[in-house]
């Protein structure tokens, strides 16, 4: 399966300014996704979509291809990731490039290992009925302790009064998307631009791989994981600079 790997890295971030190029473990955040993708495909098939020339130069220094600068309307808070993906796909088709699948890699999920992404892509390729595959993580929501916002915890108290709370081992295990990767068959995505369909496979990733950096506390946790040796940048193809 030939995949166009698209790393999306717009320059405007509200929670952590310039998050996508801030250094984490000696490398800009987007470099983790670029380097992971380069473990799977040649540079011509690893694109970065950004609205910033500065970001483009940084991505290029790590080996990515930056075939365009994203238009302003696709760099706002209102722009959807699907629209950004379609823009890249249209550019690929206009330049005569052909792919079997499109893979979306967001910098905010930096720790998904190349081998995990490769295994997921192989699953999608081998499962002919599947249209896409996305990274998921295990979730134990304990919904017995969740109720509509209110001054008093009356609904939770009612439930606990009807039956004792389950032990953690007895709680229902569910899954939720982790943001680690989204891969879809090219032609099917063009016909129906969506990564989430009735034929989307789930692919579990580890707790470390599932880290999603949205807030400053997430960033500090990521720094801790690297500093304490839980995450080694070399596993993503990154070397000390």
SULZI-V528758 format. One record per backbone hydrogen bond with DSSP energy under -1.0 kcal/mol. NH is the residue of the N-H (numbers start at 1). CO is the residue of the C=O. E is the energy in kcal/mol with one decimal. If there is no record, write none. Layout:
<<NH/CO/E> <NH/CO/E>>
//
This chain:
<<4/101/-2.2> <5/45/-2.7> <6/103/-3.5> <7/47/-3.1> <8/105/-1.2> <9/49/-2.8> <19/16/-1.6> <21/18/-1.7> <22/19/-1.0> <24/27/-3.8> <29/22/-1.7> <30/20/-2.4> <31/28/-1.6> <32/29/-1.4> <34/30/-2.1> <35/31/-2.9> <36/32/-1.9> <37/33/-2.3> <38/34/-2.1> <40/37/-1.7> <41/37/-1.6> <45/42/-2.1> <46/43/-1.7> <47/5/-2.9> <48/65/-2.1> <49/7/-2.6> <56/52/-2.2> <57/53/-2.2> <58/54/-2.0> <59/55/-2.8> <60/56/-2.5> <61/57/-1.8> <63/60/-1.6> <64/59/-2.0> <65/46/-3.0> <70/50/-3.7> <74/71/-1.9> <75/72/-2.0> <84/80/-1.7> <85/81/-2.4> <86/82/-2.7> <87/83/-2.1> <88/84/-1.7> <89/85/-2.4> <90/86/-2.7> <91/87/-1.8> <92/88/-2.4> <93/89/-2.5> <94/90/-2.3> <95/91/-1.3> <96/93/-1.5> <97/92/-2.7> <100/2/-2.5> <101/2/-1.7> <102/184/-2.6> <103/4/-2.9> <104/182/-3.6> <105/6/-2.9> <109/106/-2.0> <117/113/-1.9> <118/114/-2.7> <119/115/-2.4> <120/116/-2.0> <121/117/-2.3> <122/118/-2.3> <123/119/-2.0> <124/120/-2.3> <125/121/-2.4> <126/122/-2.3> <127/123/-1.5> <128/126/-1.1> <130/127/-1.9> <131/199/-2.7> <132/199/-1.3> <133/183/-2.7> <134/201/-2.2> <135/181/-2.1> <136/203/-2.4> <137/176/-2.6> <139/174/-3.5> <145/142/-2.4> <146/143/-1.8> <157/153/-2.2> <158/154/-2.2> <159/155/-2.0> <160/156/-2.5> <161/157/-1.7> <162/158/-1.2> <163/159/-1.7> <170/167/-1.6> <174/139/-2.9> <176/137/-2.1> <178/135/-2.1> <182/104/-1.7> <183/133/-2.7> <184/102/-2.4> <185/131/-2.7> <186/100/-2.7> <189/185/-2.3> <190/186/-2.2> <191/187/-1.9> <192/188/-2.5> <194/192/-1.7> <200/197/-1.4> <201/132/-3.1> <203/134/-1.8> <205/136/-2.3> <210/206/-1.6> <211/208/-1.3> <213/108/-3.1> <219/215/-1.7> <220/216/-2.2> <221/217/-2.0> <222/218/-2.3> <223/219/-2.3> <224/220/-2.2> <225/221/-2.4> <226/222/-1.7> <227/223/-2.8> <228/224/-2.5> <229/226/-1.4> <230/225/-1.8> <231/225/-1.6> <235/232/-2.2> <236/233/-1.8> <237/234/-1.8> <238/233/-1.7>>
//
